[in-house]
Amino acid sequence: MENYEPRPMAVFWKLHAVYCAVNSGKALLEDIADATGLPATTIVRVATLLVEDKRIEAQVVDGHLCLKMRFPFDPAAFN
């Protein structure tokens, strides 16, 4: 996030929804869409921002876009 720019609140909530879905183990675009209620095009745009921010990694596996966390999330680290 070297060149971080503030984002509109609507974008933040979409980022949050996709990030939480990926963090909970959802990897496929279809699974993330089911979990968030967002259309696939929005998820891809949001995932692009998360990849740029180095929060998630995107890979194509067997012709499917798969997203995964770049590092394990440990909620206890924030207490």
N, C-alpha and C positions, 0 to 999 in steps of 0.2 A: 504494500500500500504506500509506496514511495510518493506517488503523485495523487494522493487522495483528494477527491473533490466531494463536497457534500452532495447528497442525492435527495430528491424530493421524498416526502414521507410515503407516498404510494409505492415508490420503488423500494424503499426500505422494507415495508411489510411484505412485499413479494420476495425480496432477498431473504428475509427472515423465514418465510414459509418454505422456500426451496431448501435453504440451509438446514432447517430442522428436519425436513423430510429425508435429506441425504444423511444427516447425522443419525437418524433413527434406523438407517439400514436400507432405505429405498435407493436403488441404483438405476433402474430403468426409467426412461422417460414416462412410460405409461403408468408406472407405480407412483412416480412423483406427481403426475397429473391427478391420479385418484386421491392421493393424500392431501393435495393442496387445493384442488378444484380449479387450478390454473390451466389455460390451454397450452399445448405443446410449444407454440411459437413464443409465448411469454416465458416459459421455463427455459428455453434455449437462450433468449436474450438475457435473462437474469443469471443463468449459469455462466454466460460469457463474462459478466461482471465479477462473479465469484471466482472464476478462474483467473481473471486479471488481478484480483485482490489476493491471489494465492491462498484461498480458503478451501477450494475443492480442486480435484483433477477430473478431467474429462477424457474418456477413452471410448473407442468403438470396439465392441466385442461381439463377434458373430453378427455384424451388421446392425447392432443396437448401440445407441448412445448410452454410456454408463457413466455415472458420476460417483465419486467417492471422496471422502474427507482426505485432506493432505496430511493431517495429523489427528490422532485420537482426541476427542473432546472429553475433558475431565471437569465436570461441574464443581467438584470439590476444590479445585484449584482457585475458584473465584469466591470462596467463603472466607 
